[in-house]
Amino acid sequence: MHKEEQILFPFIKQLEASAAGNRQSNGMSVNSPISVMEAEHEAVGQYLAEIRSLTHDFTPPGDSCTTYKLLYNLLADFEDDLHLHIHLENNILFPKALELEKMPG
């Protein structure tokens, strides 16, 4: 997330400003940082799949205490939130940024 906040999102804001005629492009491509983020999204998805497998689809053992059950519920919620985050970036934000880059600035 640090890379997104410090590198990619400011880059996309610059592309947007350039497309609106407010600033000149720096000549760099957004494709490389997007590729890095997509690779990281893939890796995180694999980590979460492993966690899901190890926790038997976030199903706590029958004799689990409330805190243990809460942890599993929060892990499932985290997975849902992260999948939404990845979907929004990979399928909406990144394609729009690539289109912005193609626009004359």
C-alpha positions, 0 to 999 in steps of 0.5 A, a space after each residue: 500500500 505504501 507504493 500505491 500511496 507514494 508512487 502510483 496514485 500521485 502518478 495517476 493524479 499527474 496523468 489526470 492533470 495532464 489530460 485536463 491540460 493542467 500540467 505536462 507529462 513527465 514522459 514516464 509510463 504508468 504501465 510499469 508501476 501498474 504491473 508491479 501492483 498487479 504482481 503484488 495483488 496476485 501474491 497477496 491473493 495467493 497468501 490469502 488462499 493459503 490462509 483460507 486453506 489452513 483455516 478450513 475456509 475460516 471455520 474455527 474448531 468447534 471448541 473455540 473461544 469467542 476471541 478465536 471465532 472473532 479472529 476467523 470472522 475478521 480474517 474472512 472480512 479482511 479477505 472480502 475487503 481485499 478482494 474488493 480493493 484488488 478488483 477496483 484497482 485492477 479492473 477499474 482504476 488501472 485501465 482508466 489510468 492506462 487510457 489517461 496516459 494515451 490521451 494527449 496532454 
